[in-house]
Amino acid sequence: MDPRWSHGEHSRLIEMAWEDRTPFEAIEALYGLQEKQVIAFMRRELKPGSFRLWRQRMRGRTSKHKALRNPAISRGYCPSQYKQR
């Protein structure tokens, strides 16, 4: 585990990298890691099979890059994704 982050931040970084709608730019804004650094982080932190699945999933996914996103998408998550209080 990287000493720069708490256990919660470490878990959140992995979660953000797995999420389809969270662009790499959001990860960079919060954690200071560029896409290549996120890939290296995930390679280091995940099991080899999990890393391969993640890379396969992220390769070519336009929602992970703000510049390639549909301009109609302005949120990082679906409004129905989280339960209402």
A tleap script that builds the chain and sets N, CA, C and O, in Angstrom:
source leaprc.protein.ff14SB
mol = sequence {
  NMET ASP PRO ARG TRP SER HIE GLY GLU HIE
  SER ARG LEU ILE GLU MET ALA TRP GLU ASP
  ARG THR PRO PHE GLU ALA ILE GLU ALA LEU
  TYR GLY LEU GLN GLU LYS GLN VAL ILE ALA
  PHE MET ARG ARG GLU LEU LYS PRO GLY SER
  PHE ARG LEU TRP ARG GLN ARG MET ARG GLY
  ARG THR SER LYS HIE LYS ALA LEU ARG ASN
  PRO ALA ILE SER ARG GLY TYR CYS PRO SER
  GLN TYR LYS GLN CARG
}
set mol.1.N position { 0.845 -1.185 0.000 }
set mol.1.CA position { 0.000 0.000 0.000 }
set mol.1.C position { 0.886 1.242 0.000 }
set mol.1.O position { 1.900 1.288 0.695 }
set mol.2.N position { 0.502 2.236 -0.773 }
set mol.2.CA position { 1.257 3.481 -0.885 }
set mol.2.C position { 1.105 4.289 0.406 }
set mol.2.O position { -0.016 4.528 0.855 }
set mol.3.N position { 2.223 4.713 1.008 }
set mol.3.CA position { 2.137 5.456 2.282 }
set mol.3.C position { 1.526 6.849 2.150 }
set mol.3.O position { 1.214 7.478 3.162 }
set mol.4.N position { 1.348 7.345 0.924 }
set mol.4.CA position { 0.757 8.676 0.740 }
set mol.4.C position { -0.719 8.705 1.101 }
set mol.4.O position { -1.258 9.764 1.422 }
set mol.5.N position { -1.377 7.556 1.050 }
set mol.5.CA position { -2.822 7.523 1.245 }
set mol.5.C position { -3.202 6.613 2.397 }
set mol.5.O position { -2.517 5.634 2.695 }
set mol.6.N position { -4.306 6.956 3.038 }
set mol.6.CA position { -4.850 6.100 4.088 }
set mol.6.C position { -5.463 4.864 3.419 }
set mol.6.O position { -5.575 4.795 2.195 }
set mol.7.N position { -5.850 3.909 4.235 }
set mol.7.CA position { -6.469 2.690 3.691 }
set mol.7.C position { -7.746 3.038 2.923 }
set mol.7.O position { -8.016 2.460 1.870 }
set mol.8.N position { -8.531 3.983 3.450 }
set mol.8.CA position { -9.768 4.394 2.781 }
set mol.8.C position { -9.506 5.061 1.438 }
set mol.8.O position { -10.209 4.794 0.463 }
set mol.9.N position { -8.495 5.931 1.382 }
set mol.9.CA position { -8.149 6.606 0.122 }
set mol.9.C position { -7.632 5.599 -0.898 }
set mol.9.O position { -7.937 5.692 -2.087 }
set mol.10.N position { -6.853 4.644 -0.426 }
set mol.10.CA position { -6.302 3.589 -1.275 }
set mol.10.C position { -7.446 2.800 -1.916 }
set mol.10.O position { -7.443 2.555 -3.122 }
set mol.11.N position { -8.415 2.408 -1.099 }
set mol.11.CA position { -9.578 1.668 -1.606 }
set mol.11.C position { -10.402 2.518 -2.565 }
set mol.11.O position { -10.881 2.020 -3.584 }
set mol.12.N position { -10.567 3.795 -2.243 }
set mol.12.CA position { -11.353 4.691 -3.099 }
set mol.12.C position { -10.679 4.883 -4.453 }
set mol.12.O position { -11.361 4.956 -5.474 }
set mol.13.N position { -9.363 4.965 -4.477 }
set mol.13.CA position { -8.633 5.102 -5.737 }
set mol.13.C position { -8.869 3.886 -6.630 }
set mol.13.O position { -9.104 4.032 -7.829 }
set mol.14.N position { -8.808 2.702 -6.055 }
set mol.14.CA position { -9.076 1.479 -6.827 }
set mol.14.C position { -10.522 1.476 -7.314 }
set mol.14.O position { -10.790 1.115 -8.460 }
set mol.15.N position { -11.446 1.872 -6.456 }
set mol.15.CA position { -12.858 1.922 -6.835 }
set mol.15.C position { -13.091 2.904 -7.982 }
set mol.15.O position { -13.821 2.594 -8.924 }
set mol.16.N position { -12.478 4.081 -7.908 }
set mol.16.CA position { -12.631 5.079 -8.967 }
set mol.16.C position { -12.060 4.581 -10.284 }
set mol.16.O position { -12.625 4.843 -11.345 }
set mol.17.N position { -10.943 3.863 -10.225 }
set mol.17.CA position { -10.333 3.334 -11.444 }
set mol.17.C position { -11.239 2.280 -12.082 }
set mol.17.O position { -11.293 2.182 -13.307 }
set mol.18.N position { -11.952 1.489 -11.269 }
set mol.18.CA position { -12.851 0.459 -11.789 }
set mol.18.C position { -14.135 1.046 -12.353 }
set mol.18.O position { -14.714 0.473 -13.277 }
set mol.19.N position { -14.593 2.170 -11.823 }
set mol.19.CA position { -15.867 2.748 -12.253 }
set mol.19.C position { -15.807 3.219 -13.704 }
set mol.19.O position { -14.843 3.866 -14.115 }
set mol.20.N position { -16.824 2.895 -14.463 }
set mol.20.CA position { -16.870 3.286 -15.873 }
set mol.20.C position { -16.994 4.795 -16.044 }
set mol.20.O position { -16.377 5.377 -16.936 }
set mol.21.N position { -17.783 5.417 -15.197 }
set mol.21.CA position { -18.104 6.831 -15.399 }
set mol.21.C position { -17.095 7.794 -14.789 }
set mol.21.O position { -17.202 9.001 -15.010 }
set mol.22.N position { -16.133 7.312 -14.042 }
set mol.22.CA position { -15.145 8.201 -13.423 }
set mol.22.C position { -13.969 8.384 -14.374 }
set mol.22.O position { -13.219 7.435 -14.604 }
set mol.23.N position { -13.789 9.576 -14.930 }
set mol.23.CA position { -12.687 9.786 -15.880 }
set mol.23.C position { -11.329 9.839 -15.162 }
set mol.23.O position { -11.245 10.149 -13.974 }
set mol.24.N position { -10.297 9.534 -15.902 }
set mol.24.CA position { -8.944 9.596 -15.349 }
set mol.24.C position { -8.614 11.007 -14.866 }
set mol.24.O position { -7.819 11.182 -13.943 }
set mol.25.N position { -9.224 12.009 -15.492 }
set mol.25.CA position { -8.981 13.390 -15.078 }
set mol.25.C position { -9.480 13.648 -13.650 }
set mol.25.O position { -8.882 14.437 -12.919 }
set mol.26.N position { -10.557 12.995 -13.257 }
set mol.26.CA position { -11.065 13.137 -11.885 }
set mol.26.C position { -10.101 12.492 -10.898 }
set mol.26.O position { -9.882 13.021 -9.809 }
set mol.27.N position { -9.528 11.360 -11.270 }
set mol.27.CA position { -8.543 10.698 -10.411 }
set mol.27.C position { -7.307 11.580 -10.285 }
set mol.27.O position { -6.733 11.705 -9.204 }
set mol.28.N position { -6.904 12.188 -11.392 }
set mol.28.CA position { -5.738 13.075 -11.349 }
set mol.28.C position { -6.006 14.284 -10.457 }
set mol.28.O position { -5.124 14.706 -9.710 }
set mol.29.N position { -7.209 14.843 -10.526 }
set mol.29.CA position { -7.547 16.006 -9.708 }
set mol.29.C position { -7.524 15.668 -8.220 }
set mol.29.O position { -7.076 16.475 -7.406 }
set mol.30.N position { -8.004 14.481 -7.864 }
set mol.30.CA position { -8.069 14.099 -6.450 }
set mol.30.C position { -6.762 13.535 -5.905 }
set mol.30.O position { -6.383 13.829 -4.771 }
set mol.31.N position { -6.067 12.721 -6.711 }
set mol.31.CA position { -4.896 11.994 -6.219 }
set mol.31.C position { -3.582 12.383 -6.886 }
set mol.31.O position { -2.516 11.939 -6.459 }
set mol.32.N position { -3.649 13.207 -7.930 }
set mol.32.CA position { -2.424 13.640 -8.596 }
set mol.32.C position { -1.770 12.586 -9.472 }
set mol.32.O position { -0.590 12.702 -9.802 }
set mol.33.N position { -2.521 11.559 -9.852 }
set mol.33.CA position { -1.978 10.492 -10.690 }
set mol.33.C position { -2.512 10.611 -12.112 }
set mol.33.O position { -3.723 10.688 -12.323 }
set mol.34.N position { -1.613 10.624 -13.078 }
set mol.34.CA position { -2.015 10.627 -14.471 }
set mol.34.C position { -2.393 9.206 -14.875 }
set mol.34.O position { -2.152 8.258 -14.128 }
set mol.35.N position { -2.984 9.062 -16.054 }
set mol.35.CA position { -3.476 7.755 -16.502 }
set mol.35.C position { -2.397 6.671 -16.415 }
set mol.35.O position { -2.665 5.577 -15.918 }
set mol.36.N position { -1.200 6.956 -16.886 }
set mol.36.CA position { -0.124 5.949 -16.852 }
set mol.36.C position { 0.231 5.559 -15.420 }
set mol.36.O position { 0.565 4.406 -15.146 }
set mol.37.N position { 0.156 6.524 -14.516 }
set mol.37.CA position { 0.433 6.233 -13.112 }
set mol.37.C position { -0.686 5.406 -12.479 }
set mol.37.O position { -0.424 4.556 -11.628 }
set mol.38.N position { -1.923 5.651 -12.888 }
set mol.38.CA position { -3.051 4.852 -12.401 }
set mol.38.C position { -2.882 3.414 -12.878 }
set mol.38.O position { -3.112 2.478 -12.113 }
set mol.39.N position { -2.484 3.232 -14.128 }
set mol.39.CA position { -2.257 1.890 -14.668 }
set mol.39.C position { -1.168 1.186 -13.869 }
set mol.39.O position { -1.326 0.020 -13.506 }
set mol.40.N position { -0.070 1.875 -13.592 }
set mol.40.CA position { 1.022 1.283 -12.807 }
set mol.40.C position { 0.551 0.940 -11.388 }
set mol.40.O position { 0.897 -0.112 -10.850 }
set mol.41.N position { -0.237 1.832 -10.793 }
set mol.41.CA position { -0.793 1.594 -9.456 }
set mol.41.C position { -1.655 0.342 -9.455 }
set mol.41.O position { -1.515 -0.523 -8.590 }
set mol.42.N position { -2.552 0.255 -10.438 }
set mol.42.CA position { -3.453 -0.899 -10.509 }
set mol.42.C position { -2.665 -2.187 -10.760 }
set mol.42.O position { -3.001 -3.229 -10.197 }
set mol.43.N position { -1.640 -2.133 -11.585 }
set mol.43.CA position { -0.801 -3.307 -11.849 }
set mol.43.C position { -0.155 -3.787 -10.547 }
set mol.43.O position { -0.053 -4.989 -10.300 }
set mol.44.N position { 0.275 -2.845 -9.730 }
set mol.44.CA position { 0.952 -3.157 -8.472 }
set mol.44.C position { -0.032 -3.675 -7.407 }
set mol.44.O position { 0.311 -4.563 -6.626 }
set mol.45.N position { -1.240 -3.125 -7.376 }
set mol.45.CA position { -2.174 -3.414 -6.293 }
set mol.45.C position { -3.121 -4.583 -6.548 }
set mol.45.O position { -3.590 -5.212 -5.599 }
set mol.46.N position { -3.408 -4.882 -7.814 }
set mol.46.CA position { -4.353 -5.955 -8.128 }
set mol.46.C position { -3.623 -7.264 -8.395 }
set mol.46.O position { -2.434 -7.275 -8.716 }
set mol.47.N position { -4.349 -8.356 -8.258 }
set mol.47.CA position { -3.818 -9.655 -8.667 }
set mol.47.C position { -3.660 -9.621 -10.182 }
set mol.47.O position { -4.381 -8.880 -10.852 }
set mol.48.N position { -2.738 -10.401 -10.740 }
set mol.48.CA position { -2.514 -10.362 -12.196 }
set mol.48.C position { -3.778 -10.565 -13.032 }
set mol.48.O position { -3.980 -9.854 -14.016 }
set mol.49.N position { -4.624 -11.515 -12.663 }
set mol.49.CA position { -5.852 -11.760 -13.416 }
set mol.49.C position { -6.826 -10.584 -13.324 }
set mol.49.O position { -7.473 -10.222 -14.307 }
set mol.50.N position { -6.920 -9.996 -12.136 }
set mol.50.CA position { -7.798 -8.839 -11.947 }
set mol.50.C position { -7.289 -7.653 -12.748 }
set mol.50.O position { -8.078 -6.904 -13.323 }
set mol.51.N position { -5.973 -7.478 -12.788 }
set mol.51.CA position { -5.404 -6.381 -13.572 }
set mol.51.C position { -5.707 -6.565 -15.056 }
set mol.51.O position { -6.075 -5.609 -15.737 }
set mol.52.N position { -5.555 -7.783 -15.556 }
set mol.52.CA position { -5.845 -8.043 -16.976 }
set mol.52.C position { -7.316 -7.743 -17.291 }
set mol.52.O position { -7.620 -7.145 -18.323 }
set mol.53.N position { -8.222 -8.156 -16.404 }
set mol.53.CA position { -9.648 -7.860 -16.615 }
set mol.53.C position { -9.898 -6.359 -16.620 }
set mol.53.O position { -10.655 -5.855 -17.449 }
set mol.54.N position { -9.267 -5.646 -15.700 }
set mol.54.CA position { -9.441 -4.194 -15.622 }
set mol.54.C position { -8.919 -3.520 -16.891 }
set mol.54.O position { -9.591 -2.656 -17.454 }
set mol.55.N position { -7.727 -3.911 -17.341 }
set mol.55.CA position { -7.151 -3.304 -18.555 }
set mol.55.C position { -8.025 -3.585 -19.766 }
set mol.55.O position { -8.248 -2.708 -20.600 }
set mol.56.N position { -8.513 -4.805 -19.853 }
set mol.56.CA position { -9.377 -5.171 -20.975 }
set mol.56.C position { -10.647 -4.316 -20.947 }
set mol.56.O position { -11.131 -3.882 -21.992 }
set mol.57.N position { -11.172 -4.081 -19.767 }
set mol.57.CA position { -12.387 -3.295 -19.603 }
set mol.57.C position { -12.149 -1.822 -19.921 }
set mol.57.O position { -13.013 -1.180 -20.519 }
set mol.58.N position { -11.005 -1.276 -19.538 }
set mol.58.CA position { -10.722 0.145 -19.715 }
set mol.58.C position { -10.240 0.501 -21.116 }
set mol.58.O position { -10.398 1.639 -21.558 }
set mol.59.N position { -9.666 -0.447 -21.801 }
set mol.59.CA position { -9.117 -0.176 -23.135 }
set mol.59.C position { -10.221 0.290 -24.076 }
set mol.59.O position { -11.183 -0.436 -24.327 }
set mol.60.N position { -10.075 1.496 -24.589 }
set mol.60.CA position { -11.025 2.032 -25.561 }
set mol.60.C position { -12.313 2.570 -24.972 }
set mol.60.O position { -13.222 2.931 -25.719 }
set mol.61.N position { -12.418 2.634 -23.662 }
set mol.61.CA position { -13.647 3.128 -23.018 }
set mol.61.C position { -13.643 4.654 -23.030 }
set mol.61.O position { -12.848 5.282 -22.330 }
set mol.62.N position { -14.522 5.242 -23.815 }
set mol.62.CA position { -14.535 6.695 -23.962 }
set mol.62.C position { -14.961 7.417 -22.691 }
set mol.62.O position { -14.596 8.576 -22.493 }
set mol.63.N position { -15.724 6.759 -21.829 }
set mol.63.CA position { -16.190 7.420 -20.605 }
set mol.63.C position { -15.067 7.653 -19.607 }
set mol.63.O position { -15.248 8.413 -18.656 }
set mol.64.N position { -13.910 7.020 -19.796 }
set mol.64.CA position { -12.783 7.217 -18.885 }
set mol.64.C position { -11.932 8.424 -19.270 }
set mol.64.O position { -10.965 8.740 -18.577 }
set mol.65.N position { -12.276 9.101 -20.364 }
set mol.65.CA position { -11.522 10.268 -20.817 }
set mol.65.C position { -12.494 11.412 -21.082 }
set mol.65.O position { -13.374 11.299 -21.935 }
set mol.66.N position { -12.335 12.504 -20.356 }
set mol.66.CA position { -13.262 13.636 -20.503 }
set mol.66.C position { -13.327 14.149 -21.933 }
set mol.66.O position { -14.406 14.490 -22.418 }
set mol.67.N position { -12.188 14.208 -22.615 }
set mol.67.CA position { -12.151 14.758 -23.969 }
set mol.67.C position { -12.931 13.887 -24.963 }
set mol.67.O position { -13.407 14.392 -25.980 }
set mol.68.N position { -13.066 12.594 -24.683 }
set mol.68.CA position { -13.749 11.686 -25.600 }
set mol.68.C position { -15.211 11.471 -25.231 }
set mol.68.O position { -15.951 10.830 -25.977 }
set mol.69.N position { -15.626 11.997 -24.098 }
set mol.69.CA position { -16.993 11.800 -23.616 }
set mol.69.C position { -18.014 12.547 -24.443 }
set mol.69.O position { -17.715 13.563 -25.070 }
set mol.70.N position { -19.211 12.030 -24.430 }
set mol.70.CA position { -20.347 12.710 -25.030 }
set mol.70.C position { -20.589 13.979 -24.213 }
set mol.70.O position { -20.664 13.892 -22.987 }
set mol.71.N position { -20.711 15.141 -24.830 }
set mol.71.CA position { -20.916 16.390 -24.088 }
set mol.71.C position { -22.175 16.398 -23.225 }
set mol.71.O position { -22.281 17.208 -22.304 }
set mol.72.N position { -23.124 15.518 -23.504 }
set mol.72.CA position { -24.351 15.450 -22.710 }
set mol.72.C position { -24.104 14.835 -21.333 }
set mol.72.O position { -24.932 14.984 -20.434 }
set mol.73.N position { -22.977 14.147 -21.159 }
set mol.73.CA position { -22.663 13.527 -19.872 }
set mol.73.C position { -21.915 14.537 -19.021 }
set mol.73.O position { -20.774 14.893 -19.315 }
set mol.74.N position { -22.566 14.991 -17.971 }
set mol.74.CA position { -21.926 15.995 -17.117 }
set mol.74.C position { -21.709 15.492 -15.698 }
set mol.74.O position { -21.110 16.191 -14.881 }
set mol.75.N position { -22.184 14.297 -15.392 }
set mol.75.CA position { -22.058 13.753 -14.054 }
set mol.75.C position { -21.105 12.575 -14.056 }
set mol.75.O position { -20.892 11.936 -15.086 }
set mol.76.N position { -20.530 12.291 -12.891 }
set mol.76.CA position { -19.637 11.158 -12.756 }
set mol.76.C position { -20.370 9.874 -12.409 }
set mol.76.O position { -19.771 8.799 -12.424 }
set mol.77.N position { -21.674 9.972 -12.091 }
set mol.77.CA position { -22.439 8.786 -11.755 }
set mol.77.C position { -23.901 8.987 -12.145 }
set mol.77.O position { -24.354 10.106 -12.384 }
set mol.78.N position { -24.596 7.912 -12.201 }
set mol.78.CA position { -26.020 7.945 -12.535 }
set mol.78.C position { -26.808 8.372 -11.301 }
set mol.78.O position { -26.519 7.889 -10.207 }
set mol.79.N position { -27.796 9.263 -11.438 }
set mol.79.CA position { -28.578 9.700 -10.272 }
set mol.79.C position { -29.262 8.554 -9.531 }
set mol.79.O position { -29.488 8.654 -8.325 }
set mol.80.N position { -29.592 7.476 -10.225 }
set mol.80.CA position { -30.252 6.351 -9.571 }
set mol.80.C position { -29.259 5.344 -8.986 }
set mol.80.O position { -29.666 4.320 -8.437 }
set mol.81.N position { -27.971 5.628 -9.102 }
set mol.81.CA position { -26.945 4.705 -8.624 }
set mol.81.C position { -26.935 4.586 -7.104 }
set mol.81.O position { -26.670 3.509 -6.570 }
set mol.82.N position { -27.218 5.676 -6.405 }
set mol.82.CA position { -27.170 5.693 -4.955 }
set mol.82.C position { -28.568 5.785 -4.379 }
set mol.82.O position { -29.459 6.385 -4.979 }
set mol.83.N position { -28.756 5.188 -3.214 }
set mol.83.CA position { -30.064 5.198 -2.566 }
set mol.83.C position { -30.402 6.599 -2.060 }
set mol.83.O position { -29.532 7.351 -1.620 }
set mol.84.N position { -31.682 6.922 -2.136 }
set mol.84.CA position { -32.172 8.189 -1.603 }
set mol.84.C position { -32.257 8.095 -0.092 }
set mol.84.O position { -32.576 7.035 0.446 }
set mol.85.N position { -31.979 9.177 0.590 }
set mol.85.CA position { -32.077 9.171 2.055 }
set mol.85.C position { -33.448 9.540 2.486 }
set mol.85.O position { -33.726 9.590 3.685 }
savepdb mol mol.pdb
quit
